[in-house]
Amino acid sequence: MVKVKGIFFVILSIIICNSCATNPKKYYNHYVKGLSIKGLVIKKYLDRNHHMYPIIRLRDSAGLWDYNPVRFYQLYETVQKGDSIMKQKGSLEYRIYRSDTVIKLYPVIYGDTLK
């Protein structure tokens, strides 16, 4: 009986660990590539109600919405109020338009730039 409980505990631990771990490359290829962004940055802030996640508030033709660049803090650090952000669906390239400058950013995972 003790042996069965031990095996059950090991299997349950493996299942829990696998469900908690995420593959960042898979995340970007699945979720971020499918996202299209085109909007004006109204403000950026750390959301105190949600574990201090970075939030970029954008205005587009549909109205105001919040974008949470999880795992892409370089975007949050680079963007400023008044910038425009554009990202085409199917791409990982983010373009930040600031007055007469265009800044291109790509997510980085484990030191490798995703393109």
Protein Blocks (a to p, Z undefined) as FASTA:
>chain_A
ZZmmmmmmmmmmmmmmmmmpccfklmmmmmmmmpccddddfbdcddfknooiacdddddf
kbccddddehilmlmmmpcghiacdddehiabdcddehjaccdddddeehiacZZ
